[in-house]
Amino acid sequence: MALYNTLPVFKKGYDLLIEIYKMTTGLSREYKYTVGEKLKNETLELLLQIYKANVSRGKEIHIDSCRESVEVVRLLIRLLHDLRQISIKRMIALNVLIENISKQLSGWKKSVSKEMFRNKVEAVGNE
């Protein structure tokens, strides 16, 4: 098991969190304390779920939670753009990070699923 803070997906998630904190300082007051806070909290939850997935045996549940958080973050960023709170350039930059995280999570889940299948096959073969 790797340290959670050395995982590429955690590093990208942390980069996303930093960018979101920078971005929310420029939001109007109306959105800063509603959508902005929800966005920060959801990104923090994403990082916590990555940590939990790394240290637990039941990784799939936590990876699925990560993927849900990624979609919520994507939706909130789109909302901020549609409300004219962030530029298209900022939205694209954030979505590139989000897409990278999403792909890594998909690969991690596929890897975990294959490992679980192998372990089941080995268990049946040892009977």
N, C-alpha and C positions, 0 to 999 in steps of 0.2 A: 504494500500500500504506500503510495507516494504521499508526501506532505501536501495537504490541500492547497497551500499557497504557492506550490510549484506547478500545479496543474495548469496547462495552457487555457482551459476553459475558465478557471478561476481568475487567471490574470486578465483575460479579456473581459470578464464580468466586472472585475475591479476597475478596469479602464472605463467601462461603460458607466459605472457608478460615479467616477470622478467627473466625466463629461456631463452627466446629468446634474450633479451638484453645481458645476460651473454654469450650465445652461439655466437652471432655475433662478439664479440671482437676477437674470434679466427679464423674468416674467412679470407681468403686471400683478399688482397685489391681489386682484380678484382670482387669478389662477395660481399664483405662487403657493398659496396656503391650502389649495384644494387639489388640483390636478398635480401640481409640482410635488406636494408632500406624498401623494399616493404613488407617484412615479419613483420617488426616492425610496419609499418603504418597500415597494414591489421589487426594486433592484436589490435592496438589502436582503429581502427574502430569497431572491434568486441565489445570492452568494451563500446564505445559510444552508439552502437546500443542496448546493454543490458540496459544501463541507459535509453535510449529513450523508450524502450519497457516497462520498469518498470513505467515510469511516464505518458505514453500516454494512451488514451482510445483505440486506434487502435493498439493493441499490436502485432497482427499477422504479420503485414507488417514489423515491426522492428525485430521480431523473425525470420522471413524468411531472412532478411538481415544478421542477426547473423549467421544463418546456411550457407549462401553463404560465408561469411567471414571465417568460420571454414573450409570449403572445400578449399578455396584459401590458407589458412595457411597450411593445410595438404599437398597440392600440392607443395608449396614452400619448405617445409621441406623435402619432398621426393626428390625434385630436388637437394637440397643441399647434400643429401646423395648420390645420383647418380653422382654428381660432385666430390665426395670424400672430401667434406668440413666438414661433420659431420660423426661420427661413427654410426654404427648400434645401439649401446647401447644408444646413445643420441637420435637418431631418435625414438627408441621404447619408451623411457621415455617421449618425447614430444607427441608422438601419444597416449599414455595412458591419458595424460592431455586433449588432443583434443577430444578423444573418450568420456571422462567423460563430457566435456562441451557439446558435441553433444547430448548425451543422456539427459542431463538436459534440453537443449533447446527443444528437441522433446517432453519431458514430459510437459514442460511449454506450448508449442503450443497446445498439446492435451487438457490440462486443460483449456486454453483460449477458444478453440473451443467448448468444452462442455458447458462452461459458456455462451458463445454467443448463443448456441442452446437453453439452458434453458431460457434465457432472451427472445428469440423470441417466444418460446412456451408460456411463461407467458403473453407476450404482446397479442398474438392471443387469449388466454384464457380470457383475461380481456375485450375483445371487446364485 
